[in-house]
């Protein structure tokens, strides 16, 4: 136990800001951390609570009890497995501390258990908040009790244990038997593909329940023959046990819930004690076929060409050839439209967009304004979430010195990084606009030139302006306190809070834009053309301001880091 606690404290200590980072950040993280909590974490928890509350009331009207909350917690658990497997593999097998830990007189069980506890505490803060929202929403609908409050408090901290233990079991078995795996890039590709398949499969399984019709879903959940719920209750048996104990069915179920966690973790630790050393030894004793980093290869291939073009090419090579960067920065742009398409296909002609698009296709100016505001919000949020810009400096890592020593100005380098983000994010947004208009053309019975020619051009222009604004804002935030010390590419993104901060700022700005636009439209009856013009002007001002601040203050920040 003492070795476990010592290792856990050491792992947690390594995630703290270095003295240099603390000096650079000053009050930045305190202020931005508060913004993240207020604009992302709390709203997300409230949203989950509201959905759980509505589902619980719905299933109770059909004679059910905990089925609605069970579904929400099952979805959270599925996401925990999907996004946790890659993290677990990298923490267990590819962190730089492995070479120092293996020679020590430590049991494999102690190393793995400490890393597991560290992963649980560091990776699941958002999940804890979502579970809190689900439990609170359920109790608001079903009723509060002393047993329920105690069970929910225990569940908030322990529900992620079994999903993460599943990730650990998959990791140790996979790494034990795949002796032919020679480098982490191959593993990242495999886990990335597997993650995408799991996400799409889970979405299809979920939305196929009664065609995603709310009333049909509620009645199906309340019945005893809901296939999705029955399968998930087998995979995650602790969820129904915990929710039944919260519902007031006695402390015995809470004990069974805790016992289920103990059993799964015990199985994981048993397998780790037998398989971990063999798997990690194979990795450590085998060099990657690629002796040089992606960044190193990119630098070599970018010589003897135009300076700006060479640096831009280096950025593209790093993003596209590094699997974690490709999955988290580029592929994520293409995943959520697939989800939306799957939902609409399964819903058929009565999908959630059909009611909104009818007046839009008829040329209703208010509907066109609402769609335009939506284009602004989507463009800004997608660009912020993909982290291309907000991790642009952090991605340099140990190559940060390269930025200072090459005979290329920092302004030029920042503009090259910005252009890479603008090209990738902007091209994706243009594809979204084209796909949306193709879908509208399929539904339309008449051709409206304003809807199919003028409006798409406005959407494309606004989207590109939004991309420019969010890109320079994200790069500026990353210059304030970039994460330059990381073991692998996943840690460069996972431990970089600038992406979350950027998303929080964009959420606040887009929320203000939505509110003002809709108030002007519905309350003051301002002409939609004036609102659209105002949106263009506002976004242009924000984009220019963000660029100037980034190129002036951002360069100063980077120079200060170097000095």
C-alpha positions as CSV (number, residue, x, y, z in Angstrom):
1,X,0.0,0.0,0.0
2,X,2.8,2.4,0.8
3,X,4.4,1.9,-2.6
4,X,1.0,2.4,-4.3
5,X,0.5,5.7,-2.4
6,X,4.0,6.9,-3.1
7,X,3.7,6.2,-6.8
8,X,0.3,7.8,-7.0
9,X,1.6,11.0,-5.3
10,X,4.5,11.0,-7.7
11,X,2.3,10.6,-10.8
12,X,0.0,13.4,-9.6
13,X,3.0,15.6,-8.9
14,X,4.3,15.3,-12.5
15,X,1.0,16.8,-13.8
16,X,1.4,20.0,-11.8
17,X,2.7,23.1,-13.5
18,X,6.4,23.6,-13.5
19,X,7.9,26.6,-11.8
20,X,8.4,28.2,-15.3
21,X,4.8,27.5,-16.2
22,X,3.5,29.0,-12.9
23,X,5.6,32.1,-13.5
24,X,4.3,32.5,-17.0
25,X,0.6,31.8,-16.3
26,X,0.3,33.9,-13.1
27,X,-3.5,34.3,-12.7
28,X,-4.3,33.2,-16.2
29,X,-5.3,29.6,-15.3
30,X,-7.3,30.8,-12.3
31,X,-9.4,33.1,-14.3
32,X,-9.7,30.8,-17.3
33,X,-10.3,27.8,-15.1
34,X,-13.3,29.6,-13.6
35,X,-14.6,30.4,-17.0
36,X,-14.3,26.7,-18.0
37,X,-16.2,25.6,-15.0
38,X,-18.9,28.2,-15.5
39,X,-19.3,27.9,-19.3
40,X,-18.6,24.2,-19.9
41,X,-18.6,22.0,-16.9
42,X,-21.6,23.4,-15.0
43,X,-23.8,23.8,-18.2
44,X,-22.9,20.3,-19.3
45,X,-23.8,18.9,-15.9
46,X,-27.1,20.9,-15.9
47,X,-27.9,19.6,-19.4
48,X,-27.4,16.0,-18.4
49,X,-29.5,16.6,-15.3
50,X,-32.3,18.1,-17.3
51,X,-32.3,15.2,-19.8
52,X,-32.2,12.7,-17.0
53,X,-35.0,14.5,-15.2
54,X,-37.2,14.5,-18.3
55,X,-36.5,10.8,-19.1
56,X,-37.2,9.8,-15.6
57,X,-40.6,11.6,-15.5
58,X,-41.3,10.0,-18.9
59,X,-40.5,6.4,-17.9
60,X,-42.3,6.9,-14.6
61,X,-45.5,7.8,-16.5
62,X,-45.2,4.3,-18.2
63,X,-44.6,2.5,-14.9
64,X,-40.8,2.6,-15.0
65,X,-38.3,3.9,-12.5
66,X,-34.6,4.1,-13.2
67,X,-34.4,3.2,-16.9
68,X,-34.0,6.7,-18.1
69,X,-31.1,7.4,-15.7
70,X,-29.6,4.0,-16.6
71,X,-29.4,4.9,-20.3
72,X,-27.7,8.2,-19.5
73,X,-25.1,6.6,-17.3
74,X,-24.6,3.8,-19.8
75,X,-23.9,6.4,-22.5
76,X,-21.4,8.1,-20.2
77,X,-19.7,4.7,-19.5
78,X,-19.5,3.9,-23.2
79,X,-17.8,7.3,-23.9
80,X,-15.5,6.6,-21.0
81,X,-14.3,3.3,-22.6
82,X,-14.1,4.8,-26.1
83,X,-11.9,7.8,-25.1
84,X,-10.1,6.0,-22.2
85,X,-8.5,3.1,-24.1
86,X,-5.9,5.1,-25.9
87,X,-5.1,7.1,-22.8
88,X,-4.7,3.9,-20.7
89,X,-2.3,2.3,-23.3
90,X,-0.2,5.5,-23.4
91,X,0.0,5.9,-19.7
92,X,0.6,2.2,-19.0
93,X,3.1,1.5,-21.8
94,X,4.5,4.6,-23.4
95,X,5.1,7.1,-20.6
96,X,8.7,8.1,-20.0
97,X,8.7,6.9,-16.4
98,X,8.5,3.2,-17.5
99,X,12.2,2.9,-17.9
100,X,12.7,4.1,-14.4
101,X,9.9,2.1,-12.8
102,X,10.7,-1.4,-14.2
103,X,14.1,-1.8,-12.6
104,X,12.8,-0.8,-9.2
105,X,11.7,-3.5,-6.6
106,X,8.0,-2.9,-7.4
107,X,5.4,-5.4,-8.2
108,X,3.5,-5.1,-11.5
109,X,0.3,-4.8,-9.5
110,X,1.6,-1.8,-7.6
111,X,2.7,0.0,-10.8
112,X,-0.5,-0.7,-12.7
113,X,-2.8,0.1,-9.7
114,X,-1.0,3.5,-9.1
115,X,-1.3,4.4,-12.8
116,X,-4.9,3.3,-12.9
117,X,-5.8,5.5,-9.9
118,X,-3.9,8.4,-11.4
119,X,-5.8,7.9,-14.7
120,X,-9.1,7.8,-12.8
121,X,-8.4,11.0,-10.9
122,X,-6.9,13.0,-13.8
123,X,-9.0,11.9,-16.7
124,X,-12.5,11.8,-15.3
125,X,-13.2,15.2,-13.7
126,X,-15.7,16.0,-16.4
127,X,-17.3,12.6,-16.1
128,X,-17.7,13.1,-12.3
129,X,-19.7,16.3,-13.1
130,X,-21.9,14.5,-15.7
131,X,-22.7,11.7,-13.2
132,X,-23.5,14.3,-10.6
133,X,-25.9,15.9,-13.0
134,X,-27.5,12.5,-13.9
135,X,-28.0,11.6,-10.2
136,X,-29.4,15.0,-9.3
137,X,-31.8,14.9,-12.3
138,X,-33.0,11.5,-11.3
139,X,-33.6,12.4,-7.6
140,X,-35.4,15.6,-8.6
141,X,-37.8,13.5,-10.6
142,X,-38.1,10.5,-8.4
143,X,-37.5,12.0,-4.9
144,X,-34.7,12.5,-2.4
145,X,-33.8,10.1,0.4
146,X,-30.9,9.7,2.8
147,X,-30.0,6.4,1.2
148,X,-30.2,7.9,-2.3
149,X,-28.0,10.8,-1.4
150,X,-25.3,8.6,0.1
151,X,-25.5,6.1,-2.9
152,X,-25.3,9.0,-5.4
153,X,-22.2,10.5,-3.6
154,X,-20.5,7.1,-3.7
155,X,-21.6,6.6,-7.3
156,X,-20.3,10.0,-8.5
157,X,-16.8,8.9,-7.5
158,X,-16.9,5.2,-8.5
159,X,-19.1,4.8,-11.6
160,X,-16.0,5.5,-13.9
161,X,-14.0,2.7,-12.2
162,X,-15.5,-0.3,-14.2
163,X,-15.3,1.4,-17.6
164,X,-11.7,2.4,-17.0
165,X,-11.0,-1.1,-15.7
166,X,-12.3,-2.5,-18.9
167,X,-9.9,-0.2,-20.8
168,X,-7.1,-1.6,-18.6
169,X,-8.1,-5.2,-19.3
170,X,-8.2,-4.6,-23.0
171,X,-4.8,-2.8,-22.9
172,X,-2.9,-5.5,-20.9
173,X,-4.3,-8.4,-23.0
174,X,-3.8,-6.6,-26.3
175,X,-0.2,-5.6,-25.5
176,X,0.6,-9.0,-24.1
177,X,-0.3,-10.9,-27.3
178,X,0.7,-8.3,-29.9
179,X,4.5,-9.0,-29.9
180,X,4.8,-7.9,-33.5
181,X,3.8,-4.3,-32.6
182,X,7.0,-2.2,-32.9
183,X,6.0,1.4,-32.4
184,X,3.4,3.5,-30.8
185,X,2.2,5.1,-34.1
186,X,0.9,1.8,-35.3
187,X,-0.9,1.3,-32.0
188,X,-2.4,4.8,-32.1
189,X,-3.7,4.0,-35.6
190,X,-5.3,0.8,-34.4
191,X,-6.8,2.4,-31.4
192,X,-7.9,5.4,-33.4
193,X,-9.7,3.2,-35.9
194,X,-11.2,1.1,-33.2
195,X,-12.4,4.3,-31.4
196,X,-14.1,5.5,-34.5
197,X,-15.8,2.2,-35.1
198,X,-17.0,2.0,-31.5
199,X,-18.4,5.6,-31.7
200,X,-20.3,5.0,-34.9
201,X,-21.5,1.6,-33.7
202,X,-22.7,2.9,-30.4
203,X,-24.5,5.8,-32.0
204,X,-26.2,3.5,-34.5
205,X,-27.3,1.2,-31.6
206,X,-28.6,4.1,-29.6
207,X,-30.5,6.1,-32.3
208,X,-32.0,2.9,-33.8
209,X,-34.1,2.6,-30.7
210,X,-37.5,3.6,-31.9
211,X,-36.1,5.8,-34.6
212,X,-34.9,8.4,-32.0
213,X,-38.5,9.4,-31.5
214,X,-38.7,10.8,-27.9
215,X,-42.1,9.3,-27.0
216,X,-41.3,5.9,-28.5
217,X,-37.9,5.9,-26.7
218,X,-39.5,6.6,-23.3
219,X,-42.2,3.9,-23.8
220,X,-39.5,1.4,-25.0
221,X,-37.2,2.1,-22.0
222,X,-40.1,1.6,-19.6
223,X,-40.8,-1.9,-21.1
224,X,-38.8,-4.9,-20.2
225,X,-37.7,-5.8,-23.7
226,X,-35.5,-2.8,-24.6
227,X,-32.5,-4.5,-26.3
228,X,-30.1,-1.6,-25.9
229,X,-30.7,-1.3,-22.2
230,X,-30.7,-5.1,-21.6
231,X,-27.3,-5.4,-23.3
232,X,-25.8,-2.5,-21.5
233,X,-27.0,-3.7,-18.1
234,X,-25.0,-6.9,-18.7
235,X,-21.9,-5.0,-19.9
236,X,-22.1,-2.4,-17.1
237,X,-24.0,-4.3,-14.3
238,X,-23.0,-1.7,-11.7
239,X,-25.2,1.0,-13.3
240,X,-28.6,-0.6,-12.5
241,X,-27.4,-1.6,-9.0
242,X,-26.4,1.9,-8.2
243,X,-29.5,3.5,-9.6
244,X,-31.8,1.0,-7.8
245,X,-30.0,1.8,-4.5
246,X,-30.5,5.5,-5.2
247,X,-34.2,4.8,-5.9
248,X,-34.4,3.5,-2.3
249,X,-34.4,-0.2,-2.8
250,X,-32.1,-0.7,0.2
251,X,-28.4,-0.8,1.2
252,X,-27.9,-4.3,0.0
253,X,-27.9,-3.2,-3.6
254,X,-25.3,-0.5,-2.8
255,X,-23.1,-3.3,-1.3
256,X,-23.5,-5.4,-4.4
257,X,-22.6,-2.3,-6.5
258,X,-19.4,-1.8,-4.6
259,X,-18.7,-5.6,-4.8
260,X,-19.1,-5.4,-8.6
261,X,-16.4,-2.7,-8.7
262,X,-14.1,-4.7,-6.5
263,X,-14.5,-7.9,-8.7
264,X,-13.8,-6.1,-12.0
265,X,-10.8,-4.2,-10.6
266,X,-9.5,-7.5,-9.0
267,X,-9.7,-9.2,-12.4
268,X,-7.9,-6.3,-14.0
269,X,-5.1,-6.3,-11.4
270,X,-4.7,-10.1,-11.6
271,X,-4.3,-10.0,-15.4
272,X,-1.9,-7.0,-15.1
273,X,0.2,-8.9,-12.6
274,X,0.6,-11.8,-15.1
275,X,0.8,-9.8,-18.4
276,X,2.0,-6.3,-17.8
277,X,5.8,-6.8,-17.5
278,X,5.9,-9.0,-20.6
279,X,3.9,-6.4,-22.7
280,X,5.9,-3.4,-21.5
281,X,9.2,-5.2,-21.9
282,X,8.5,-5.9,-25.6
283,X,7.7,-2.3,-26.1
284,X,10.8,-1.0,-24.3
285,X,13.2,-3.4,-25.9
286,X,12.0,-2.8,-29.5
287,X,12.8,0.4,-31.3
288,X,10.4,2.0,-33.6
289,X,11.1,1.5,-37.3
290,X,10.9,5.2,-37.6
291,X,14.0,6.5,-35.9
292,X,13.2,10.1,-36.4
293,X,10.2,12.0,-35.2
294,X,7.5,13.3,-37.6
295,X,8.6,16.8,-36.8
296,X,12.2,15.9,-37.6
297,X,11.2,14.4,-40.9
298,X,9.1,17.4,-41.7
299,X,12.0,19.7,-41.1
300,X,14.3,17.7,-43.3
301,X,11.8,17.7,-46.2
302,X,11.0,21.4,-45.9
303,X,14.5,22.7,-46.8
304,X,15.5,24.6,-50.0
305,X,12.0,26.0,-50.6
306,X,10.1,29.2,-50.0
307,X,10.3,29.9,-46.2
308,X,6.6,30.3,-45.6
309,X,5.7,27.4,-47.8
310,X,8.3,25.1,-46.1
311,X,7.0,26.0,-42.6
312,X,3.4,25.5,-43.7
313,X,4.3,22.1,-45.2
314,X,6.0,21.2,-41.9
315,X,2.7,22.0,-40.1
316,X,0.7,19.8,-42.4
317,X,3.1,16.9,-42.1
318,X,3.0,17.0,-38.3
319,X,-0.8,17.1,-38.3
320,X,-1.4,14.5,-40.9
321,X,1.4,12.0,-40.2
322,X,1.1,11.9,-36.4
323,X,-1.8,9.6,-35.5
324,X,-2.9,11.3,-32.3
325,X,-2.8,14.8,-33.9
326,X,-4.6,13.4,-36.9
327,X,-7.4,11.8,-34.8
328,X,-7.8,14.7,-32.4
329,X,-7.2,17.7,-34.6
330,X,-8.4,16.6,-38.1
331,X,-10.6,13.5,-38.0
332,X,-12.8,15.0,-35.3
333,X,-14.0,17.5,-37.8
334,X,-15.5,14.7,-39.9
335,X,-17.0,12.6,-37.1
336,X,-19.9,14.7,-35.9
337,X,-21.4,15.3,-39.3
338,X,-21.5,11.5,-39.7
339,X,-23.4,11.3,-36.4
340,X,-25.9,13.8,-37.6
341,X,-26.3,12.0,-40.9
342,X,-26.9,8.7,-39.1
343,X,-29.5,10.2,-36.9
344,X,-31.3,11.8,-39.8
345,X,-31.2,8.6,-41.9
346,X,-32.6,6.6,-39.0
347,X,-35.3,9.2,-38.3
348,X,-36.4,9.2,-42.0
349,X,-38.5,12.0,-43.4
350,X,-39.5,13.2,-39.9
351,X,-35.9,14.0,-38.8
352,X,-35.2,16.8,-36.4
353,X,-34.3,19.2,-39.3
354,X,-37.5,18.8,-41.4
355,X,-39.6,21.2,-39.4
356,X,-36.9,23.9,-39.4
357,X,-36.1,23.6,-43.1
358,X,-39.6,24.0,-44.4
359,X,-39.9,27.8,-43.9
360,X,-36.1,28.2,-44.8
361,X,-36.7,26.6,-48.2
362,X,-39.7,28.8,-48.7
363,X,-37.5,31.9,-48.3
364,X,-38.6,32.9,-44.9
365,X,-36.1,35.6,-43.8
366,X,-36.4,34.9,-40.1
367,X,-35.6,31.2,-40.7
368,X,-32.7,32.2,-42.9
369,X,-31.3,34.4,-40.1
370,X,-31.6,31.5,-37.6
371,X,-29.7,29.2,-40.0
372,X,-27.1,31.9,-40.5
373,X,-26.6,32.4,-36.8
374,X,-26.3,28.6,-36.5
375,X,-23.6,28.6,-39.1
376,X,-21.6,31.1,-37.1
377,X,-22.0,29.1,-33.9
378,X,-21.1,25.7,-35.6
379,X,-18.1,27.2,-37.4
380,X,-16.7,28.8,-34.3
381,X,-17.2,25.8,-32.0
382,X,-15.9,23.2,-34.4
383,X,-12.7,25.2,-35.0
384,X,-12.2,25.7,-31.2
385,X,-12.8,22.0,-30.4
386,X,-10.5,20.6,-33.0
387,X,-7.5,22.2,-31.2
388,X,-5.4,22.7,-34.3
389,X,-4.8,26.3,-33.4
390,X,-4.9,26.1,-29.6
391,X,-2.2,23.4,-29.6
392,X,-0.1,24.9,-32.3
393,X,2.8,26.0,-30.0
394,X,2.4,23.0,-27.6
395,X,2.8,20.6,-30.5
396,X,6.4,21.8,-30.9
397,X,7.4,20.3,-27.5
398,X,11.1,19.8,-27.4
399,X,11.4,21.4,-30.9
400,X,10.3,24.7,-29.4
401,X,13.9,25.9,-29.5
402,X,13.7,25.3,-33.3
403,X,11.2,28.2,-33.5
404,X,13.7,30.6,-31.9
405,X,16.9,29.6,-33.7
406,X,15.8,29.4,-37.4
407,X,16.1,32.6,-39.4
408,X,12.4,32.9,-39.7
409,X,10.4,35.6,-37.7
410,X,8.0,34.4,-35.1
411,X,5.2,36.4,-36.9
412,X,5.8,34.4,-40.0
413,X,5.8,31.1,-38.1
414,X,2.5,32.0,-36.3
415,X,0.9,33.0,-39.6
416,X,2.0,29.7,-41.1
417,X,0.4,27.8,-38.2
418,X,-2.7,29.9,-38.5
419,X,-3.0,29.3,-42.2
420,X,-2.7,25.5,-41.7
421,X,-5.6,25.7,-39.2
422,X,-7.6,28.0,-41.5
423,X,-7.1,25.7,-44.5
424,X,-8.1,22.5,-42.7
425,X,-11.0,24.0,-40.6
426,X,-12.2,26.3,-43.4
427,X,-12.3,23.6,-46.0
428,X,-14.3,21.4,-43.7
429,X,-16.8,24.2,-43.0
430,X,-17.1,24.9,-46.8
431,X,-17.9,21.2,-47.2
432,X,-20.5,21.4,-44.5
433,X,-22.2,24.3,-46.3
434,X,-22.2,22.5,-49.6
435,X,-23.5,19.3,-48.0
436,X,-26.3,21.2,-46.2
437,X,-27.3,22.9,-49.5
438,X,-27.3,19.6,-51.4
439,X,-29.6,18.2,-48.7
440,X,-31.8,21.3,-49.0
441,X,-31.9,20.9,-52.8
442,X,-33.1,17.3,-52.4
443,X,-36.0,18.4,-50.1
444,X,-36.9,21.6,-52.1
445,X,-39.9,21.6,-54.5
446,X,-39.0,24.9,-56.1
447,X,-35.8,26.8,-56.8
448,X,-35.2,29.9,-54.7
449,X,-32.1,31.8,-56.0
450,X,-31.7,33.7,-52.7
451,X,-31.8,30.5,-50.6
452,X,-29.6,28.4,-52.9
453,X,-27.1,31.0,-54.2
454,X,-26.9,34.2,-52.0
455,X,-27.4,32.5,-48.6
456,X,-24.7,29.8,-49.1
457,X,-22.2,32.4,-50.1
458,X,-23.0,34.4,-46.9
459,X,-22.6,31.2,-44.9
460,X,-19.3,30.4,-46.5
461,X,-18.0,33.9,-45.9
462,X,-19.1,34.0,-42.3
463,X,-17.7,30.5,-41.6
464,X,-14.3,31.4,-43.0
465,X,-14.3,34.7,-41.0
466,X,-15.2,32.7,-37.8
467,X,-12.4,30.2,-38.5
468,X,-9.9,33.0,-38.8
469,X,-11.1,34.6,-35.6
470,X,-11.0,31.3,-33.6
471,X,-7.7,30.3,-35.1
472,X,-5.8,33.4,-34.0
473,X,-7.5,33.4,-30.6
474,X,-6.5,29.8,-30.1
475,X,-2.9,30.4,-31.1
476,X,-2.7,33.5,-28.8
477,X,-4.0,31.4,-25.8
478,X,-1.4,28.7,-26.6
479,X,1.4,31.4,-26.6
480,X,0.5,32.4,-23.1
481,X,1.4,29.1,-21.5
482,X,2.1,26.3,-24.0
483,X,2.5,22.7,-22.8
484,X,6.0,22.0,-24.0
485,X,6.9,19.1,-21.7
486,X,5.1,15.9,-22.7
487,X,5.9,12.2,-23.1
488,X,4.0,11.6,-26.2
489,X,1.7,13.3,-28.7
490,X,-1.5,12.3,-26.8
491,X,-0.2,14.0,-23.6
492,X,0.6,17.2,-25.7
493,X,-3.2,17.4,-26.3
494,X,-4.6,15.7,-23.3
495,X,-2.7,17.9,-20.8
496,X,-3.2,21.1,-22.8
497,X,-6.0,23.2,-21.1
498,X,-5.7,25.9,-23.7
499,X,-8.1,24.0,-26.0
500,X,-10.8,23.9,-23.2
501,X,-10.2,27.6,-22.4
502,X,-10.6,28.5,-26.1
503,X,-13.8,26.5,-26.3
504,X,-15.1,28.2,-23.1
505,X,-14.4,31.7,-24.6
506,X,-16.0,30.8,-27.9
507,X,-19.1,29.4,-26.1
508,X,-19.5,32.7,-24.2
509,X,-19.1,34.8,-27.4
510,X,-21.4,32.6,-29.6
511,X,-24.0,32.6,-26.8
512,X,-23.9,36.4,-26.7
513,X,-24.2,36.5,-30.5
514,X,-27.1,34.1,-30.5
515,X,-28.9,36.0,-27.8
516,X,-28.5,39.4,-29.3
517,X,-29.4,38.2,-32.8
518,X,-32.6,36.4,-31.7
519,X,-33.6,39.3,-29.4
520,X,-33.2,41.7,-32.3
521,X,-35.1,39.4,-34.6
522,X,-38.0,38.3,-32.4
523,X,-38.5,41.2,-30.0
524,X,-37.4,44.3,-31.9
525,X,-38.3,43.0,-35.3
526,X,-35.1,44.1,-36.9
527,X,-34.8,43.2,-40.5
528,X,-32.9,39.9,-41.0
529,X,-30.7,41.6,-43.7
530,X,-29.5,44.1,-41.1
531,X,-28.8,41.3,-38.6
532,X,-26.8,39.3,-41.2
533,X,-24.8,42.4,-42.1
534,X,-24.2,43.0,-38.4
535,X,-22.9,39.5,-38.0
536,X,-20.4,39.9,-40.9
537,X,-19.2,43.2,-39.4
538,X,-18.9,41.9,-35.9
539,X,-17.0,38.7,-36.9
540,X,-14.7,40.7,-39.2
541,X,-13.8,43.1,-36.3
542,X,-13.2,40.1,-34.0
543,X,-11.0,38.3,-36.6
544,X,-8.9,41.4,-37.2
545,X,-8.6,42.1,-33.5
546,X,-7.6,38.5,-32.7
547,X,-5.0,38.5,-35.5
548,X,-3.4,41.8,-34.3
549,X,-3.3,40.7,-30.6
550,X,-1.9,37.3,-31.6
551,X,0.9,38.7,-33.8
552,X,1.8,41.4,-31.2
553,X,1.2,39.9,-27.8
554,X,1.7,36.3,-28.9
555,X,5.1,37.0,-30.3
556,X,6.0,38.8,-27.1
557,X,4.8,35.8,-25.1
558,X,7.0,33.4,-27.1
559,X,10.0,35.7,-26.8
560,X,9.5,35.8,-23.0
561,X,9.3,32.1,-22.8
562,X,12.6,31.8,-24.6
563,X,14.3,34.4,-22.4
